[in-house]
């Protein structure tokens, strides 16, 4: 299993891809800078938490 190296970079890429998908689906208005920053921070927290879970899972014996 390969784990994330930079959660903040992965979070930004995820949010940017989500915005591009929204634009393709007809959303024309971009989010405010505050909303964008908040979304990146929340995504980064989620990625860090998932990475921690994955690391713990690697250390546990398989069933």
N, C-alpha and C positions, 0 to 999 in steps of 0.2 A: 504494500500500500504506500502511495506517495502522499505525503502531507504537505499542506500549504506552507510556503516559505515566508510570504509577506501578506498577512491578513488585510492590511490597509489597502494594498494594491489590488488584491483580489476583490475586496469590497467595492472599490471604485469601478473596476471592470464590470462587476455584476450590475451595479446601479446604472452605469452608462449603457450597457446592453439592454437593460429593462426600459430605459428611456427611448432607445432606438426602436425597440419593439412597439412601444406605445405610439411613437410617431408614425410608424407604418400602419397602425390600426386607427389612425385618425386623430390622435391627440396632438393638437398644435401648440398648446401653451406649455412652456418649460416650467419646471418647479422653481420656487424661489431659492436663493442661495442658502438660506437657513434650512429649508426643507431638504435640499440636496445634501447638505452637510450632516443633518440629522440622519438621513437615510444611510449615508456611508458609515456613520458611527455605529448605527444599529446592525448593519450588515457585518461590519468588522467584529463587533462583539459576538455575533452569531457564529462567524467563521472561527474565531478564537475558541469559543466553547466547543464547537464540533471537533476542532483539532485536538483539544484536550481529551474529549471522549474517545477519539480514535487512538490517541497515544495510550490511554488506559486500556482500551480493548486489545491493543497489540501485546500488552504485557500479560493479559489474562489467557489461561489455557483455552483452546478451542473445544467446543462441545461436540 
